Amino acid sequence: MSDKKQNAVKTGITFGSALAMVISYTTWKSVGWAIFHGLLSWVYVIYFILRY
C-alpha cells in the first residue's frame, strides 16, 4: 500500500474511534462505554446512525 493510502486508513480509523467515543459519551455519560465503543470504532458509529 502506498504511503498516502496508509495515512488515509490510519486517519479514518482514528477519526472513527474519536467519533464513536464522543457519540457514546454524549449518549451514555460513561467513560467506560466511551472507551469500549471507541475500540469498536466505525461499527458503533454505523450502529448508532441506523438505530437512532
Secondary structure, DSSP 8 states (H G I E B T S, - for coil): --HHHHHHHHHHHHHHHHHHHHHHHHHH--HHHHHHHHHHTHHHHHHHHHH-
